[in-house]
């Protein structure tokens, strides 16, 4: 069996299909063209798209089937403990530890959040295919904190739409290099793929998307600042890219900061607020992981 990832998009404006898919996923336009050539894109489950310039219109449903690797592999449930903050018939709120990958990918098929979810839960949404059951959104491997997992396809569509419309409040805490003395920083810088490394992002005007991060300093240490970040968009690696660009990389971020740390990346998704599918307004917060302040000089803040 060739492992595949399925992605479903509901179109909300007219555009070329290759551009629309690229603008709404992490897939480049060149990769979209290759998927089309490989018979992997359908519209309304009937029209097999054969040209990248095919025009999609509002309410079309695009289904993308993307090959993940070219070898046989079955994702196995694994008895990995989960810190479950909330659960009902619609969703699960997980407090993910630093070091856990959210879903399997080439070279990383075991010990992911998905492996754990498959062990602990029988029913998960399947809109994102066999390698992302229940997964609506992600946080990085070395970022800890809160994630929403969907049990049903109805809940998945609902929360994916909330994320798309920026109606889920997501707040992070981080320790960064240097002292940020502003009361607040409003970062409005577009983010796109790094030209020679598809796994890396950068601030750029070329083939990018708008990205907004508000930064609030909380405590000052001798050489670091504890901050709160509020996301107004959800681009890949957004906080890490923005903070690196303004010369305050996250402590322990070896991709964007080259600021190595013996413990871990100090970025924690501590708060989620949203209107649930049942109409209730819910807020969830989790405290810092035990090792969050390890190896930071002057543990006590200079000021508040």
C-alpha positions in Angstrom: 0.0 0.0 0.0 1.3 3.4 -0.9 0.8 5.9 2.0 -1.3 8.8 0.9 -2.5 12.0 2.4 -6.0 13.4 1.5 -6.8 17.1 1.7 -10.3 18.5 1.2 -10.8 22.2 0.3 -14.1 24.1 -0.1 -13.7 26.9 -2.7 -14.8 30.3 -1.7 -13.7 32.4 -4.7 -12.8 31.8 -8.4 -9.2 31.1 -9.2 -6.8 28.7 -11.1 -6.9 25.4 -9.2 -3.1 25.2 -8.8 -2.9 28.7 -7.3 -6.0 28.1 -5.1 -4.5 24.9 -3.7 -1.1 26.4 -3.1 -2.6 29.4 -1.3 -4.7 27.2 1.0 -2.2 24.5 1.8 1.6 24.0 2.3 1.9 22.5 -1.2 3.8 24.6 -3.8 2.4 25.3 -7.2 5.0 23.1 -8.8 4.1 20.2 -6.5 0.4 20.8 -7.3 1.2 20.4 -11.0 2.9 17.1 -10.2 0.0 15.8 -8.2 -2.4 16.7 -11.1 -0.1 14.8 -13.5 -0.3 11.9 -11.1 -4.1 11.8 -11.2 -4.4 13.2 -7.7 -6.9 16.1 -7.9 -10.6 15.9 -8.3 -13.4 18.6 -8.2 -16.7 17.6 -6.6 -15.4 13.9 -6.7 -16.4 13.8 -10.4 -14.1 16.0 -12.5 -10.6 14.7 -12.7 -8.4 17.7 -13.1 -5.8 17.4 -15.8 -4.6 21.0 -16.2 -3.1 23.3 -13.6 -5.1 26.3 -15.1 -8.5 24.6 -14.5 -10.8 27.2 -13.0 -12.5 26.5 -9.7 -15.5 28.5 -8.5 -17.3 29.1 -5.1 -18.7 25.9 -3.5 -16.6 23.6 -5.5 -15.0 20.8 -3.4 -11.4 20.0 -4.2 -10.0 16.6 -3.2 -6.2 16.3 -3.3 -4.6 12.9 -2.9 -0.9 13.3 -2.3 1.5 10.4 -2.1 3.6 10.6 1.0 6.2 7.9 0.2 6.8 5.1 -2.2 6.9 2.2 0.2 4.4 0.2 2.1 3.6 1.3 5.6 0.8 1.0 8.1 0.4 3.5 10.9 0.1 1.6 14.1 -1.7 2.6 17.3 0.8 3.1 20.1 0.1 3.2 23.9 1.5 6.7 24.4 0.1 8.6 27.4 -1.8 11.8 26.5 -2.5 14.8 28.6 -6.2 15.3 27.8 -7.5 18.7 28.9 -11.1 18.3 27.6 -13.2 15.8 25.7 -16.8 15.6 24.5 -18.5 13.9 21.6 -17.1 16.5 19.1 -13.5 17.2 20.0 -10.5 16.5 22.2 -8.2 19.2 23.6 -4.6 17.8 24.0 -1.7 19.3 25.8 1.1 18.1 23.6 4.6 17.7 25.1 7.7 19.2 23.4 9.4 16.6 21.2 6.3 14.9 19.9 5.5 15.2 16.2 1.8 15.7 15.5 1.4 13.3 12.6 3.5 10.8 10.7 5.6 11.9 7.8 8.5 10.4 5.8 11.2 9.3 8.2 8.9 9.8 11.2 6.1 7.2 11.4 6.2 6.2 15.1 5.6 7.9 18.5 3.6 10.7 17.0 0.4 12.2 18.4 -1.6 10.4 15.7 -0.1 7.0 16.8 -1.3 7.9 20.3 -4.7 9.1 19.2 -5.3 5.8 17.3 -4.7 3.8 20.4 -6.9 5.9 22.8 -9.8 6.8 20.5 -11.9 4.7 18.1 -13.6 7.5 16.3 -11.6 10.4 14.7 -12.4 12.6 11.7 -11.0 11.3 8.4 -11.2 14.5 6.2 -7.4 14.7 6.2 -6.8 11.1 5.2 -5.2 8.1 6.9 -2.1 9.9 8.2 -3.9 12.8 9.9 -7.0 11.4 11.5 -8.6 14.0 13.7 -5.8 16.6 13.0 -7.3 20.1 12.3 -4.1 22.1 13.0 -0.5 21.5 14.1 2.1 22.9 16.4 5.8 22.3 15.8 7.6 19.2 17.2 9.5 21.1 19.8 6.6 23.5 20.7 4.5 22.3 23.6 0.8 23.1 24.3 -2.8 23.0 23.3 -4.2 21.3 20.1 -7.8 20.7 19.0 -8.5 17.2 17.7 -11.8 16.4 15.8 -13.8 13.3 16.5 -16.3 13.8 13.7 -16.1 15.2 10.2 -18.8 17.8 11.2 -16.6 19.1 14.0 -13.5 19.0 11.7 -15.2 21.2 9.1 -16.5 23.6 11.8 -13.2 24.1 13.5 -11.2 24.2 10.3 -13.5 27.1 9.2 -13.0 28.9 12.5 -9.2 28.7 12.0 -9.6 29.9 8.4 -11.6 32.9 9.5 -9.3 33.6 12.4 -12.0 33.0 15.0 -9.9 30.9 17.4 -7.8 32.9 19.8 -4.4 31.3 20.1 -1.8 32.6 22.6 1.7 31.4 23.2 4.4 32.1 25.7 8.1 32.1 24.8 11.5 33.0 26.1 13.6 34.9 23.5 17.1 36.1 23.2 17.7 39.8 24.2 15.6 42.4 25.9 12.3 43.6 24.3 11.6 46.9 25.9 8.4 47.9 24.0 5.1 47.6 25.8 3.8 45.8 22.7 5.1 44.9 19.2 2.7 44.6 16.3 4.5 42.4 13.7 3.0 42.6 10.2 5.4 40.8 7.9 4.5 38.4 5.1 5.9 34.8 5.3 6.7 32.4 2.4 8.9 29.4 1.7 12.6 29.5 1.9 13.8 29.2 -1.8 16.2 26.3 -1.3 14.6 24.6 1.6 10.9 23.6 1.6 11.0 22.9 5.3 12.0 26.4 6.2 10.0 29.7 6.1 11.1 33.3 5.9 9.9 36.9 5.8 9.5 37.7 2.1 7.3 39.5 -0.4 7.7 36.7 -2.9 5.0 34.0 -3.0 4.1 34.8 0.5 1.0 35.2 2.8 0.2 38.0 5.2 1.2 37.2 8.8 0.4 39.1 12.0 1.8 38.5 15.4 1.3 40.7 18.5 4.1 40.4 21.1 3.7 41.4 24.8 6.9 41.4 27.0 6.0 39.9 30.4 9.4 39.7 32.3 12.9 40.8 31.7 15.9 38.6 32.6 19.5 39.6 32.3 19.8 38.5 28.6 16.3 37.2 27.8 12.7 38.2 27.7 9.6 36.2 28.6 6.9 37.2 26.1 3.3 36.4 25.2 2.4 36.1 21.5 -1.1 36.4 20.1 -1.6 35.1 16.6 -3.9 36.8 14.2 -2.9 34.4 11.4 -1.6 30.9 11.5 1.3 30.6 9.1 3.9 27.8 9.3 6.5 28.6 11.9 5.0 32.1 12.2 6.1 33.1 15.7 9.6 31.6 15.2 10.1 33.4 11.9 8.8 36.7 13.1 10.9 36.7 16.3 14.0 35.7 14.4 13.5 38.4 11.9 13.4 41.1 14.6 16.6 39.6 16.1 14.9 38.0 19.2 14.9 34.3 18.3 13.2 31.8 20.6 15.6 30.2 23.1 16.5 26.7 21.8 15.4 27.3 18.2 18.2 25.8 16.2 16.4 26.4 12.8 15.8 30.1 12.9 17.9 31.3 15.8 21.0 29.1 15.7 20.7 29.8 19.4 21.2 26.3 20.8 20.0 25.1 24.2 20.6 21.9 26.0 17.0 21.6 27.1 14.3 22.5 24.4 12.7 25.1 22.3 11.0 27.6 24.7 7.7 28.1 22.9 4.4 27.0 24.6 0.9 27.2 23.2 -0.8 27.9 26.5 -4.2 29.3 25.6 -7.1 28.5 23.3 -10.5 30.4 23.1 -13.4 29.7 20.7 -17.1 29.3 20.3 -17.8 25.5 20.4 -20.0 23.8 17.8 -22.7 23.6 20.5 -22.6 27.5 20.8 -20.7 27.6 24.1 -17.8 30.0 24.5 -14.8 28.0 25.9 -11.3 28.9 27.0 -8.5 26.5 27.9 -5.2 27.3 29.5 -2.3 25.1 30.6 0.7 26.0 32.7 4.3 26.0 31.6 6.0 22.6 31.2 8.4 21.8 34.1 11.6 22.4 32.1 10.4 25.6 30.5 12.7 27.9 32.6 15.6 25.4 32.9 19.0 26.8 32.0 17.8 30.4 31.9 20.1 32.7 33.8 18.6 34.9 36.5 15.5 32.8 37.0 13.8 35.6 38.8 12.8 38.6 36.6 14.5 41.9 36.9 11.1 43.7 36.5 7.5 43.0 35.9 
